Amino acid sequence: MAGNDTALQAATDQINRAGAEKMLRPTIAGFFDEATYTVSYVVHDPVSCEAAIIDSVLDYEAAAGRTSYGSADRIIEYVTSNNLKVTWLIETHAHADHISAAPYLQEKLGGKLAIGAEIVRVQEVFGKLFNAGTDFERDGSQFDHLFTDGETFKLGEIEGIALHVPGHTPADMAFIIGDAAFVGDTIFMPDFGTARADFPGGDARQLFQSIRRLLSLPDDARLFLCHDYKAPGRDEYAWETTVGQQRTENVHVKDGVSEDEFVEMRTSRDKTLAMPTLIMPSVQVNIRGGRLPEPEENGVSYIKIPVNAV
């Protein structure tokens, strides 16, 4: 596939360079939030100490409607104790299962807040669902930067490239930094399979194509996942795998599984799944770049829950 896909070829070349040169590989720390089964990452260049924070979590108690910062503060402690300079706060997509802590981290640590350019499609769909009104901009302006497919960036001297991998949502991106790919919700550990594709704008066929695109990267490329739910029979949470392992072992999409077989499986499976517990607050906040809706006249922000609309 890479021969006909210039962005994928560029990512492949980058991974190969990093494989041959240790200084082009990032240092990676994962922070697991068991309440939402989410993994956040701090990725940095060990020479320049330039860092990116990927898919951060704001603690949210749904019953009380209260936010707190324990998960984010763990990241701040790691960044400050290692004297890192945060240049990017990256979201792989507008998450439906946790609220982003990016604005809080940006206030404390700096850096540009970024997401894929197709966030505008997600904003349009959910802006209507939540009746967000004309004051809610649907142009991605809540973010400092919108990544496009094949766009390159750097952490110090370590190369990065963004790949558009829609299907779970229209805006999903994978970010390859050195030899490591941060793939969001496209794929899970091999024994658990793949992400759902039934959210508004999701598409199982598109998801299959995006996953196969990622699995066209070199076999030794490291994949870092946004979630783990501990597949039956496994006692420990895990969030790192490789392209080669996924191609041979993934229970949904390993080599030999056809696109039609995947679409039939994914569509049938998605019909059995309940909506994520935090989907209403999460999407409503995350399409705003992790910021709460504007306070009303009494100074309080409110999360809307559309009734019988999803």
GIDARA-V202080 format. One record per residue. SS is DSSP state (H for helix, E for strand, C for the rest). BURIAL is I if it has 16 or more other ideal C-beta (glycine too) atoms within 10 Angstrom, else O. D_FIRST is the distance of its C-alpha to the first C-alpha in Angstrom with 2 decimals. Layout:
SS/BURIAL/D_FIRST  SS/BURIAL/D_FIRST
//
This chain:
C/O/0.00  H/I/3.82  H/O/5.50  H/O/5.81  C/I/6.44  H/O/9.61  H/I/10.75  H/I/8.06  H/O/8.59  H/I/12.21  H/I/12.28  H/I/10.98  H/O/13.63  H/I/16.13  H/I/15.87  H/O/16.36  H/O/19.31  H/I/20.80  H/O/20.52  H/O/22.52  C/O/24.99  H/O/26.81  H/O/28.13  H/I/24.72  C/I/24.45  C/I/26.15  E/I/29.01  E/I/28.33  E/I/30.99  E/O/30.45  E/I/33.18  E/I/33.32  E/I/35.30  C/O/36.44  C/O/37.94  C/I/34.58  C/I/32.37  E/I/30.54  E/I/29.35  E/I/29.81  E/I/28.75  E/I/30.32  E/I/27.95  E/I/29.62  C/I/29.73  C/O/32.56  C/O/33.84  C/O/34.22  C/I/34.37  E/I/32.31  E/I/30.88  E/I/28.84  E/I/29.94  E/I/27.27  C/I/28.26  C/I/32.01  C/I/34.49  E/I/37.85  E/I/40.21  E/I/41.48  E/O/44.27  C/O/43.79  C/O/47.31  C/O/49.01  C/O/46.50  E/O/46.68  E/I/44.16  E/O/44.40  C/I/42.57  H/O/42.63  H/I/38.87  H/I/38.42  H/O/41.42  H/I/39.89  H/I/37.05  H/I/39.66  H/O/41.62  H/I/38.66  H/I/37.75  H/O/41.38  H/O/42.28  C/O/39.44  C/O/40.29  C/I/36.84  E/I/36.24  E/I/34.08  E/I/32.09  E/I/29.63  E/I/30.15  E/I/26.75  C/I/26.18  C/I/22.78  C/I/24.18  C/I/27.63  C/I/28.62  C/I/30.63  C/I/32.18  C/I/33.66  E/I/35.01  C/I/33.63  C/I/36.09  H/I/34.45  H/I/37.50  H/I/39.86  H/I/37.79  H/I/37.46  H/O/41.24  H/I/41.84  H/I/39.17  C/O/37.81  C/I/34.22  E/O/32.14  E/I/31.10  E/I/27.52  E/I/25.16  E/I/22.26  C/I/23.35  C/I/22.94  H/I/25.96  H/I/28.00  H/I/26.84  H/I/27.91  H/I/31.14  H/I/31.90  H/I/31.54  H/I/33.44  H/I/35.85  H/O/37.09  H/I/37.21  C/I/39.32  C/O/41.31  C/I/40.71  C/O/42.59  C/O/42.32  C/O/42.77  C/I/39.32  C/O/36.91  C/I/33.57  C/O/31.93  C/I/30.60  C/O/33.65  C/I/34.46  C/I/31.75  C/I/31.98  E/O/28.36  E/I/25.49  E/I/22.02  C/O/19.35  C/I/15.57  C/I/14.81  C/I/18.54  E/O/19.79  E/I/23.05  E/O/25.07  E/I/27.39  C/I/29.75  C/O/27.75  E/I/24.86  E/I/21.71  E/I/20.13  E/I/17.29  E/I/16.94  E/I/13.96  E/I/14.94  C/I/14.42  C/I/16.92  C/I/18.29  C/I/21.07  C/I/22.42  C/I/21.22  C/I/21.53  C/I/19.72  E/I/18.16  E/I/16.84  E/I/18.46  E/I/17.27  E/I/20.45  C/I/20.45  C/I/18.77  E/I/19.47  E/I/17.56  E/I/19.96  C/I/18.25  C/I/21.29  C/I/21.71  C/I/18.20  E/I/18.79  C/I/21.93  C/I/23.07  C/I/21.81  C/I/25.27  C/I/25.36  C/I/21.99  E/I/20.68  C/I/22.24  C/I/24.13  C/I/22.98  C/O/26.42  C/I/27.57  C/I/28.19  C/I/24.97  C/I/22.91  C/I/20.64  H/I/19.51  H/O/16.80  H/I/15.40  H/I/15.85  H/I/13.85  H/I/10.79  H/I/11.55  H/I/12.11  H/I/8.97  H/I/7.29  H/I/10.07  C/I/9.86  C/I/6.64  C/I/9.31  C/I/11.78  C/O/13.99  C/O/17.05  C/I/16.09  E/I/18.97  E/I/18.65  E/I/21.81  C/I/22.62  C/I/24.97  E/I/26.95  C/I/28.25  C/O/30.65  C/O/31.51  C/O/30.41  C/O/33.43  C/O/34.60  C/O/33.33  C/O/36.09  C/O/34.36  C/O/32.04  C/I/28.75  C/I/25.92  E/O/23.91  E/I/21.29  E/I/18.17  H/I/14.54  H/O/15.71  H/I/18.67  H/I/16.91  H/I/14.62  H/O/17.85  H/O/20.44  C/I/19.58  C/O/22.05  C/I/20.14  C/I/16.44  C/O/16.11  C/O/14.09  C/O/15.71  C/I/16.53  C/O/15.61  H/O/15.11  H/O/18.69  H/O/20.11  H/I/18.85  H/I/20.19  H/O/23.47  H/I/23.89  H/I/23.10  H/O/25.33  H/O/28.14  H/I/28.05  H/O/28.08  C/O/31.22  C/O/33.04  C/O/32.32  C/O/34.94  C/O/34.21  C/I/33.94  C/O/37.44  C/I/36.89  H/O/34.68  H/I/37.47  H/I/38.45  H/I/34.97  H/I/33.18  H/I/36.35  H/I/36.54  H/I/32.89  C/I/32.28  C/I/35.14  C/I/33.43  C/I/35.35  C/I/38.68  C/I/41.23  C/I/42.43  C/O/45.26  C/O/48.60  C/O/51.04  C/O/54.68  C/O/55.67  C/O/53.12  C/O/50.96  C/O/47.26  C/O/46.45  C/I/43.41  C/O/43.36  C/O/42.75  C/O/42.17  C/O/44.02  C/O/42.56  C/O/39.73  C/O/36.64
//
